[in-house]
Amino acid sequence: MRPLARVTVSCALLLGTFLFLQLRSAGEAVPIRKPLDAFPTVLGGWQARQGTILEADIVNILKVDDYVMRRYVDGSGRSLWLYVGYWATQRKGADIHSPKNCLPAGGWEPVEASRLTIALPASSAPITVNRYLVQKDREMQVVLYWYQSHGRAIASEVAAKIELVRSAMVHNRTDGALVRVSSPVSGSVQETTDRLVEYVRTLHPLLSEHLPD
């Protein structure tokens, strides 16, 4: 599909999603299973060192119902950041904010964008995530993110919107989450990506303890 056609389809889908959710505003918000702040402070070889509490005005803009933003450090002292935001409903103006918009707004310019398939433990199917290489001044970061919807990892914003409409029509549910892990580049970009992948492999099985299926 050509870029212009892709943008047109995406815009039409977003508009259709907005109108559908506004017209069908009934339905219960889906409560989270366990608060995200209860996420383990030790994940594999990573230890939590710092948590962030967002300012009230930022929470009001995001309209997020629960979140965790925390820095983890491995045995070599290398840091990564975890952010998980959960929306119990995406009606009445609440919507998951894409990192494609939030990162540039924070001064991070995209250098490279791709998709990455991550093999999970044998009992789980692989997941596909977005991989961003971003830069601010002389600092570079690798960012992995995806949308978590009813036990499924979805990389594409368009696919996530389609699933949102389908779930609203079939199940009268619009809950969902954004999962993002990021790290300053330490060593090479590939080495940094590999570290994040290993972290995601440890993290992913725990999401179902907190997020509704």
FENJO-V632082 format. One line per field, one symbol per residue. ss: DSSP state (a for helix, b for strand, c for the rest). psi: psi as a letter, one per 40 degrees, with the letter a starting at -180 (. if undefined). A space follows every 10 residues. Layout:
ss: ???
psi: ???
This chain:
ss: ccaaaaaaaa aaaaaaaaaa aaaccccccc cccccaaacc cbbccbbbbb bccccaaaaa aacccbbbbb bbbcccccbb bbbbbbbccc ccccccccaa aaaaacccbb bbbbbbbbcc ccccccbbbb bbbbbbccbb bbbbbbbbbc cbbbccaaaa aaaaaaaaaa accccbbbbb bbbbccccaa aaaaaaaaaa aaaaaaaccc ccc
psi: hidddddddd dddddddddd dddgeiiiih iidhhdeeii ehhbehhhdh ihhiiddddd ddfidiihhi hihaeeehii hhhhhhhdif ifehihhhdd dddddeehhh dhhiihhhhi ideiiiihih hhhihhbehi ihhhiihhhf eihhdhdddd dddddddddd efhfiiihhh iihihhbidd dddddddddd dddddededd hi.
